[in-house]
Amino acid sequence: MPGSSLRILILEDDSFQRAVAVRMFRSLGCHEVFEAVDGSQALALLQQVGAVDIAVCDLQMEGVDGLAFLRRAGQSGQIGAVLLSSALSADLRRAAQQVIALLGLQLLGDVGKPLPAKELQALLDKYRGSCIRATSPDAVVQPACEDEVRQALALQQLQAWYQPKFNLRSGEVCGVEVLCRWMHPSKGVLPPALFIPVLERCGLMDELLFAQLDQALSLQEQARIQGYPLNMAFNLQTSQLANSQLTYTLKGILARHGTPGSRLTFELTENGLLQAPAASLENLVRLRMIGCRLSLDDFGAGFSSLQRLCQLPFNEIKLDGEFVRNLEHEPRCAAVIASTLALGNSLGMAVVVEGIETLDQLQRLLAMGCVEGQDYWFARPMSGQGLLHWLQQRETNPVAVSV
């Protein structure tokens, strides 16, 4: 509740630590601090006092434990955010974080035990800031109506944008991922969350893909003439593979631009691939037959990735960025990255690591033998002309990365 004292619920079965937590939050200006010894008492308290902004939650306790409390309280919408405070091992806390996310709850932080007094003020400020952004009229994303999106597609307002992929050792740009932005005449650049769901619902994803291919292949030729050979990677949904004409239309577009299929990569997430009909799997094989690369996107985010690698004709693995973002604090993430790099090497598949946002992450990945990566540490998505200008600037001011 920005502008007012936050309402805090402390769920802790140790009386001493509970008392310390209550004093800490009150000293930080939180005048309404409630406390409970287990999940059952906390649920009853919420019924009595109403919703709270932050639930400071232990996990392991007698009776109704922290996870059961969060599940039941989350269903009622009585918690604004969750602050984990548990002495459980890091792997169990990480699993609990996933549960919290699946429950649709906001995780404010995982601070362990005892509560770190110095960090609490920053966490409270973070929560207040998130509330202000969420309630700001400018921050609310209003879904576009179908007619607007259809018109934007027809008027070519849905433009291809590009995020470079890098060789981590040399700093060389080895390709780009093709994204999409809506260049709205009055609202400026609009994100895909505003229009992609509408395109999916209306069955217009193929039309968008073919429009992006035309835009990107024209830019690819401009970049090639200027001395920048770039592989273009396009996101492809599993449902689009059911189109029996997909590869034939693609071959026509490639012929029109005089471009070989080897200059294209198609990135697919694993969801639904094993249940895809024969026509879909046939399209995967045909894409490889015309020279295109196939990349298994968000590798490790699902539950059947290894099965897909064995059965489907992928030649690139794109490791989900969540592993890199947790690399510093979670040893298991480092193990997953190292294992995926070894797996890719054994299978003769390239491994592209997403989520690289800091120099420390980059250096650790280089030490692990990672070769390709992308994300904000290197470059943000940019327009076609922006990409060409950026490539020219890099040539005059090269940024090389050494091992």
C-alpha positions in Angstrom: 0.0 0.0 0.0 2.2 2.9 -1.2 1.9 6.0 0.8 0.8 4.2 3.9 2.1 1.8 6.5 2.5 -1.7 5.1 0.5 -4.6 6.7 2.9 -7.5 7.6 2.1 -11.0 8.7 4.9 -13.0 10.4 4.5 -16.8 10.2 7.1 -18.3 12.5 6.9 -21.1 15.0 10.0 -20.0 17.0 8.8 -17.5 19.6 12.1 -15.7 19.9 12.7 -15.3 16.2 9.0 -14.2 15.8 9.4 -11.5 18.4 12.6 -10.2 16.7 10.9 -10.1 13.3 8.0 -8.1 14.7 10.3 -5.6 16.3 12.3 -5.2 13.1 9.3 -4.4 11.0 7.8 -2.0 13.5 11.2 -0.2 13.7 10.9 0.2 9.9 7.6 2.0 10.2 5.2 -1.0 9.7 2.7 -0.3 12.4 0.4 -3.2 11.6 2.4 -6.3 12.2 0.5 -9.6 12.8 2.0 -12.8 14.0 1.1 -16.5 13.9 2.8 -19.7 15.0 1.5 -21.9 12.2 -0.5 -21.9 9.0 -3.8 -22.6 10.6 -3.5 -19.7 13.0 -2.3 -17.4 10.1 -5.3 -18.3 8.0 -7.7 -17.6 10.9 -5.9 -14.3 11.5 -6.4 -13.3 7.8 -10.1 -14.0 8.1 -10.2 -11.7 11.1 -7.9 -8.7 10.0 -8.2 -8.9 6.2 -5.5 -8.9 3.5 -1.9 -8.1 4.2 0.8 -6.7 2.0 3.7 -9.0 2.9 3.7 -12.5 4.5 7.0 -13.3 6.1 6.9 -17.0 5.9 8.8 -19.9 7.5 8.2 -23.2 5.7 8.7 -26.0 8.2 6.4 -26.2 11.2 4.0 -28.4 13.0 0.4 -28.6 11.7 -0.4 -26.5 8.6 3.1 -25.7 7.2 4.2 -22.7 5.2 3.5 -24.2 1.8 0.0 -25.2 2.7 -0.7 -21.8 4.1 0.5 -20.1 1.0 -1.6 -22.3 -1.2 -4.7 -21.6 0.7 -4.0 -17.9 1.3 -3.0 -17.4 -2.3 -6.3 -18.8 -3.5 -8.1 -16.2 -1.5 -6.0 -13.3 -2.8 -5.1 -12.1 0.8 -1.4 -11.8 0.3 0.4 -9.1 -1.7 3.8 -10.7 -1.7 5.8 -13.4 0.1 9.2 -13.0 1.9 10.7 -16.4 2.6 12.5 -16.8 5.9 13.6 -20.4 6.3 16.5 -22.4 7.5 15.9 -25.2 5.0 18.7 -26.0 2.5 19.1 -23.9 -0.6 17.7 -26.6 -3.0 14.5 -26.9 -0.9 14.0 -23.1 -0.8 14.6 -22.9 -4.5 11.9 -25.5 -5.0 9.6 -23.6 -2.7 10.2 -20.5 -4.9 8.9 -22.4 -7.9 5.8 -23.4 -5.9 5.2 -19.8 -5.0 5.5 -18.8 -8.6 3.0 -21.5 -9.7 0.6 -20.3 -7.1 0.6 -16.9 -8.8 2.1 -15.2 -5.8 4.8 -12.5 -5.9 8.1 -13.5 -4.3 9.6 -10.5 -2.7 12.8 -12.2 -1.5 14.4 -15.3 0.1 16.4 -14.0 3.1 17.0 -17.2 5.1 17.3 -17.1 8.9 17.7 -15.0 10.9 16.1 -12.1 9.2 18.8 -9.7 7.9 17.9 -6.2 9.3 20.0 -4.3 6.7 18.1 -5.9 3.7 14.6 -5.5 5.0 14.3 -1.7 4.3 15.4 -2.3 0.7 12.9 -5.1 0.3 10.1 -2.9 1.7 11.1 -0.2 -0.8 11.1 -2.7 -3.6 7.5 -3.8 -2.7 6.3 -0.2 -2.5 7.9 0.5 -5.9 6.2 -2.6 -7.5 2.9 -1.4 -6.2 3.3 2.1 -7.7 4.3 0.6 -11.1 1.3 -1.8 -11.0 -1.2 0.9 -10.2 0.3 3.5 -12.6 -2.1 4.0 -15.6 0.9 4.1 -17.9 2.1 0.7 -16.7 -1.2 -1.1 -17.3 -1.1 -3.1 -20.6 -4.5 -3.0 -22.2 -5.0 -5.9 -24.6 -5.4 -4.7 -28.2 -8.6 -5.5 -29.9 -8.7 -7.8 -32.9 -9.5 -5.2 -35.5 -6.5 -3.0 -34.4 -4.1 -6.0 -34.6 -5.4 -7.1 -38.0 -5.0 -3.5 -39.3 -1.4 -3.3 -37.8 -0.5 -6.5 -39.5 -2.0 -5.3 -42.9 -0.2 -1.9 -42.6 3.1 -3.6 -41.7 3.3 -1.9 -38.3 4.4 -5.2 -36.8 8.1 -4.9 -37.4 10.9 -7.3 -36.9 13.4 -6.4 -34.2 16.7 -8.1 -33.6 18.7 -9.3 -30.6 22.3 -10.4 -31.4 23.9 -13.7 -30.4 27.6 -13.7 -29.5 30.6 -15.9 -29.5 31.6 -15.3 -25.9 35.3 -15.9 -26.5 35.9 -13.6 -29.5 33.0 -11.2 -29.0 31.9 -11.9 -32.6 28.3 -11.5 -33.5 27.3 -14.9 -34.9 23.6 -14.3 -35.5 20.4 -12.6 -34.3 17.1 -13.7 -32.9 14.2 -12.1 -34.7 11.6 -10.6 -32.3 8.6 -8.4 -33.0 7.4 -5.0 -31.9 4.4 -3.0 -32.9 5.4 0.4 -34.2 2.2 2.2 -33.3 1.6 5.6 -35.0 0.5 7.3 -31.8 1.6 5.1 -28.9 5.2 4.4 -30.0 6.9 1.0 -29.7 4.5 -1.6 -28.1 5.6 -5.0 -26.7 4.5 -8.4 -28.1 2.4 -9.2 -25.0 -0.1 -6.7 -26.4 -0.7 -8.4 -29.8 0.8 -11.9 -29.9 -2.1 -13.5 -27.9 -4.6 -11.8 -30.4 -2.6 -13.2 -33.4 -2.6 -16.7 -31.8 -6.3 -16.5 -31.1 -7.1 -15.4 -34.7 -4.8 -17.9 -36.4 -2.5 -15.2 -37.8 0.9 -16.4 -36.5 1.8 -17.8 -39.9 1.0 -14.5 -41.6 3.2 -12.7 -39.0 6.1 -15.2 -39.6 6.1 -14.8 -43.3 6.0 -11.0 -43.0 9.0 -11.2 -40.5 10.8 -13.5 -42.9 10.5 -10.9 -45.7 11.7 -8.1 -43.5 14.5 -10.0 -41.9 15.9 -11.5 -45.1 16.0 -8.1 -46.8 18.0 -6.8 -43.8 20.2 -9.9 -43.8 21.2 -9.2 -47.4 22.0 -5.5 -46.5 24.1 -6.7 -43.6 25.9 -9.3 -45.9 26.7 -6.7 -48.5 28.3 -4.5 -45.7 30.4 -7.5 -44.6 28.2 -8.8 -41.7 27.0 -12.4 -42.4 24.2 -13.1 -39.9 22.2 -16.2 -39.2 18.6 -15.2 -38.5 16.7 -17.1 -35.9 12.9 -17.1 -35.8 10.5 -18.3 -33.1 8.1 -21.0 -34.3 5.2 -22.3 -32.3 4.4 -26.0 -32.3 0.9 -25.3 -33.6 2.4 -23.7 -36.7 4.1 -27.0 -37.6 0.7 -28.5 -38.3 0.5 -26.3 -41.5 1.3 -28.7 -44.3 2.2 -25.8 -46.6 4.7 -24.2 -44.1 7.9 -25.5 -45.7 6.7 -24.9 -49.2 5.8 -21.3 -48.5 9.2 -20.9 -46.8 11.0 -22.3 -49.8 9.2 -19.7 -52.0 10.3 -16.9 -49.7 13.9 -18.1 -49.7 13.9 -18.3 -53.5 12.5 -14.8 -53.8 15.3 -13.4 -51.7 18.0 -15.7 -53.2 18.8 -17.0 -49.7 19.8 -20.5 -48.7 18.0 -22.2 -45.8 21.4 -22.6 -44.0 21.2 -18.9 -43.1 18.0 -19.5 -41.0 17.4 -21.0 -37.6 14.0 -21.9 -36.2 13.6 -21.9 -32.4 10.9 -24.1 -30.9 10.0 -24.6 -27.2 9.5 -28.2 -26.2 5.9 -27.9 -25.1 3.7 -30.3 -27.2 6.4 -31.5 -29.5 6.2 -35.2 -28.7 2.4 -35.1 -29.0 2.5 -33.3 -32.3 0.9 -35.1 -35.3 2.9 -36.7 -38.1 2.6 -33.6 -40.3 4.3 -31.5 -37.7 7.2 -33.8 -37.3 7.4 -34.0 -41.1 7.8 -30.3 -41.2 10.7 -30.5 -38.8 12.5 -32.9 -41.0 11.7 -30.8 -44.1 13.1 -27.7 -42.4 16.4 -29.6 -41.9 16.3 -31.0 -45.4 16.3 -27.4 -46.9 19.3 -26.5 -44.7 17.6 -24.7 -41.8 18.9 -25.1 -38.3 16.5 -26.2 -35.5 17.0 -24.9 -32.0 15.3 -26.4 -28.9 14.4 -23.2 -27.0 14.2 -22.8 -23.2 16.0 -26.1 -22.7 15.6 -27.3 -19.1 12.4 -25.4 -18.4 10.2 -28.4 -19.1 10.2 -32.0 -18.2 11.0 -34.0 -21.3 13.9 -32.2 -23.0 16.2 -35.2 -23.2 13.5 -37.3 -24.9 13.0 -34.6 -27.5 16.7 -34.4 -28.2 16.7 -38.1 -28.9 13.7 -38.2 -31.1 13.6 -34.9 -33.0 16.1 -33.4 -35.5 17.4 -30.4 -33.5 21.0 -29.3 -33.9 21.1 -26.5 -31.3 20.2 -26.3 -27.6 19.2 -22.9 -26.2 19.6 -23.1 -22.4 16.9 -21.3 -20.4 18.1 -18.1 -18.9 16.9 -18.9 -15.4 19.9 -21.1 -14.8 22.3 -18.2 -15.5 20.3 -15.7 -13.4 20.6 -18.1 -10.4 24.2 -19.1 -11.2 25.8 -17.1 -8.3 23.5 -18.3 -5.5 22.6 -21.9 -6.6 25.4 -24.5 -7.2 22.9 -26.8 -8.9 22.4 -24.2 -11.7 26.2 -24.3 -12.4 26.0 -28.1 -12.5 23.0 -28.0 -15.0 24.9 -25.5 -17.3 28.1 -27.6 -17.2 26.1 -30.8 -17.9 24.2 -29.2 -20.8 27.5 -28.0 -22.4 28.9 -31.5 -22.1 25.7 -33.0 -23.5 25.7 -30.6 -26.5 29.3 -31.4 -27.2 28.6 -35.2 -27.1 25.6 -34.8 -29.4 27.4 -32.5 -31.8 25.0 -29.7 -31.0 25.7 -26.0 -30.4 24.6 -24.7 -27.0 23.5 -21.1 -26.7 23.1 -19.8 -23.2 20.5 -17.1 -22.5 20.1 -14.7 -19.6 23.7 -13.3 -19.5 23.3 -9.9 -17.8 26.5 -9.3 -15.8 30.3 -9.5 -16.3 30.6 -12.1 -13.5 28.1 -14.4 -15.2 30.0 -14.0 -18.5 33.4 -14.8 -16.9 32.0 -17.9 -15.1 30.4 -19.2 -18.3 33.7 -18.7 -20.2 35.5 -20.7 -17.5 32.9 -23.5 -18.0 33.6 -23.6 -21.7 30.5 -21.9 -22.9 30.9 -20.6 -26.5 27.6 -18.9 -27.5 25.2 -16.6 -25.6 22.9 -13.7 -25.7 21.0 -11.2 -23.5 21.3 -7.7 -22.1 24.9 -7.8 -21.2 25.7 -7.8 -24.9 22.8 -6.0 -26.6 19.1 -5.3 -26.3 16.6 -5.9 -29.1 16.8 -3.2 -31.8 15.2 -2.2 -35.1 16.7 -3.3 -38.4 18.4 0.0 -39.1 19.4 0.2 -35.5 21.1 -3.2 -35.9 23.0 -2.1 -39.0 24.2 1.1 -37.3 25.2 -0.9 -34.2 27.2 -3.3 -36.3 29.1 -0.4 -37.9 29.8 1.1 -34.6 31.2 -2.2 -33.3 33.6 -2.4 -36.3 35.0 1.1 -35.5 35.0 0.3 -31.7 35.4 -3.5 -31.4 34.5 -5.1 -28.2 36.4 -8.4 -27.9 36.1 -10.8 -25.1 39.1 -12.9 -24.1 39.1 -16.0 -22.1 
